[in-house]
């Protein structure tokens, strides 16, 4: 299966287990991989036969700012659902990184990754 890859979109979200953590926006990085057949777009050079990745970025950003989240797992799940609902893709992989999650331990980030398929 072919892939469109949009790595590490820098976004701001209210995410954290405690109310204090959710009180202000935090940096997250969201990566999305879309699985679909790119042959029609590749042979025709027609945007209408592929997925507009700017629109995918907007959909993912809308999820991140839609509400406060306790878990980055929930952000990943809702992003995957939104992409599958809005775009003609067979599967979507979403990775959400939270750079500040383990900073006190010297760990560069915590991350989750989900893979969801149509049907």
Beta strands, then each sheet from edge to edge (+ up, - down):
strand 1: 2-13
strand 2: 26-36
strand 3: 91-98
strand 4: 110-117
sheet 1: 1+ 2- 3+ 4-
end
